[in-house]
Amino acid sequence: MPSQETSSPALAHAAENVRRYRQQQGLSQSELATRAGLSRRMINGLEAGSVNISLSNLDAIALALGVRFVDLVRPAQADNRDIRSVMWRGAGADSQAMLLGAAPAGNMVELWTWSLHPGDRYDAEPDAQGFSEMIVVTAGTLHIVFEHETRQLALGEFAIFSSAQRYAYVNPSELTVRFIRNVIS
């Protein structure tokens, strides 16, 4: 199964930001781990920069700290409108997810570019209620696998759905799939 972990620049920013937010709130690593539903070892490893962490676990930490996901993965002084950070890499050389930027909405809107190498797959953990995704395919054909259905999106087609459920992005074809993803909360 492909890695669903962040690349080192985003991980380095997350390590610094998690430590800074945790200390600002007077939380120990154990207290943050309990709030996020993770192990203290995971928090310690993240802050030390010695462990990769899934996007869903970073999301849980952000929620536990009362900050937005983008606040954890961008440089401390960066503008949310221009983040440009690779957040996930798959097994294929062409598979990656890049968070381009974010803008305020009800809470936040994130803009991503994704590509999936032939045969690659990204399995998402459910977001909290109130989160949605908007996808538009810019190359190839993307399959979005939900519990009871699979949607096949060709070039130019789009989908809008609640991300408060398990789903996966899958590329069963012989060509790289590229798509734009907005996450809305």
N, C-alpha and C positions, 0 to 999 in steps of 0.2 A: 504494500500500500504506500502511496506517496507520502512524503512528509507534509504535515499541515502546520509547520512551524515557521516562525519569522526568520528573516535573514539577519545577519549580524548587525547592520546599522540600526534597524528598527529595534532589535533586541537590546542593543547598547542604550538607546534612548529610553526604552521601557525600564531597564535596570535603574537608570538614574532617576527617572520620573517617579517610579513606584517608591523608591527609597525616600525621595524628597516629600511626596504627598503623605506617605506613612508617618514620617517624622514630624511633619507639620501638624498632623492630627494626633500626635502623641501615642501612636499605636505601636505595639511590638510586632514582630514578624508573626508570632503565634496568634495574636489578636486579628491581624489582617487575614491570615490563613483561615481562621475560623469563620470570619465574615464572608470570605470568598468561597468557602467550601473546598479549600485546597489544603495540602499539607504545608507545614512550616518549612519543610525541606524544599518544597517547590518555590516558596517565596524567597528563602535564603539563596537558593541557586540562581533564581532570576536576578536578584539584586547583586549577586556576585558575578553575573555574566557567564555562569558556567553551565546553564541549562537552557535548552530551547523550550518554548512554551507554545501551546496551541492558541489560535485566535480566540476560541471560546473561553479559554482560561484567562486570557488577557481581558476579555470582556467582563468576566466575573470579578476580576480584581478592580477594574474601573468602577463597576457598580458598587463594590464594597467600599471603595474610597470616595464615592460620590462625585466622580469625575467622568468625563466622556472618554471613550476608547481612544480617540485621536489625541487626547491630552497625554496619554501614556506612550504613544509610539512616535511622536514627533520630537524634534529637538526642542528644548525648553523655550528658546526664544523664537522659534519658527512661527510663521503665520499659517493658520489652518487652511487658508486658501491655496497654499502651495506646499504640500507635504512631499509628494513624489518618493514614496518609500515602498520597497518590495516587502510584502507582508507574508507571502506564502510562495513556496516553490514545490512543484510536483516532481514526479520521477523523470519526466521528459524534459529535455533541454529547453523546449519552448513553453513550458508550463509555469506560469507565475501569476500572482495577483499584486497589483501596485495600487496603493492608496494615493490618489492624486491630490485630493484636498477635501475640505469639509466646509459647510456653511450652516449657520443657525437655521433651525426650522422650529417645530414644536420643541424639539430638543436639539437635533443635529441631523444634517444630511451629509453623507460621505459619497465621494465620487471615486470609482475604481476603474482600472482597466485590467482585464483578465485575459489570459491565453492558456489553452489546454492542448498539450501535445497529443497526438493520436494515441488512444487507449488510456489516457490519464483521467483521474477522477478526484474531486474534492468533496468530502463528506462534511457537512455543516452541522453543528450542534444548534438546537433551537435557541433563538433569541427570546428575550422577555416579551410579554404581551405588548402590543403597540408598535413593534418593529415591522417594517415592510421592506421589500426589495423591488427594484425596477431594473430589468435586464433588457438590453437590446444587442442583438448579434451583429457584429461587424465583419465577420469572416467565418465560413464553414457552417456547421450545424451543431447546435448545443442541445443536449438532452438534460432536462431538469427532472430528477427522480424524486417524487414525493411518496408518501406511504401507500397511497391508493391509486396513483397515476404517474405517468411519465409524459412530460410535455417535450415535444421536439420543436426547436426553434431554428429556422433557416435564416440566411442572410437577410437583415432588415426586419425580422420579426422580433416581437418583444413579449415580455411577461411581467405582470405585477402581482405580487403575492405576499402574504404574511410570512415572515421568517421566524415566527414563533412555533416552528415545527421542524422536524428533521427533514432534510432534503440534501440532494447531491447534484453537483455539476459533473456531467460525464461527456467524454468525447469518444464515442465508439468508432469514429470514422478514421480514414487514412490521412486526413488533412488537419492541420492545426486550427482550432476554433478560437476566435477572439470575440470578446464581448465587453460592453460597458455595463457596470453595475452601480446602482445607487442604493445606499442603505439609508432608510429614513426612520427616525425615532422621534 
